[in-house]
Amino acid sequence: MRRVRAEFQVAAAEVGERDRWQLAELAIACVSADGRHADEVLAAALAYIETHSAGARITDVSTELVRL
């Protein structure tokens, strides 16, 4: 998660499934004045995680854009 935070300037944490070493639930957040930019950053972070996941399988991805 440290690399994802540094590479994409996002907040990132393991938020669920912490009791089972076989599973990980991650949350990544990006704050931007431009929704398109935030979406691009999150897509790039996901691609990075997929590339560097060391054989792990990503089973679900959810993205939410909140406008204030």
N, C-alpha and C positions, 0 to 999 in steps of 0.2 A: 504494500500500500504506500510505503514511503516513496517509491519510484513514481507511482501514478500521481501522487500529490505534487512532487517536484516537477515532473515533466509537463503536467497540464494545468498547474496552479488551481487545483480543485480541493475540496474537502473530501476525504475518503476514509471509510472505516468498515470494519467487520461488525455487522449489526445483528446477526442471527446465527443459529445453528452452532453456537460456540461450544456446546457440550459434545459434539461429534467431530472428530478430526477429519472424517471423510467428506464433510460438507462445509461450505462457507457461504454465507449470505453477505454481500457487500453493498454498501450505499456510497454513491458518489454524487456530490453536489457542486454546481457551478452557478455563480451569481454574475449576471451580465445585464447591461441595459438593452442588449440586442438578443432577442430570443433565438434568432437564427445562429448567432455566434455560440450561444450556450449549447444549442443542439449539436453543432459541429464539434465543440470541445468534448462533449459527452460521447459522441460517436467515435471520435479519435481515441478517447480513453478506453472505450470498450474494445476497439480494434487492437490496441496495445495489450490489454489484458488477455484477449484471445490468442495473440501471438506469443505471449510470454507465460502462458498458463501451465507449462510443463506437463502436458498430457491431460490436464483437467478438462472436464466437459461442462460447458455453460448450458444450463437447461432452461433458463427463463431470464428475460430482460424486460424491464418496465421503465418507461421514461415519462416524467410528468413535468410539464412546463407551467409554472405559476406566474401569472402577471399581476403586478401590484400597481 
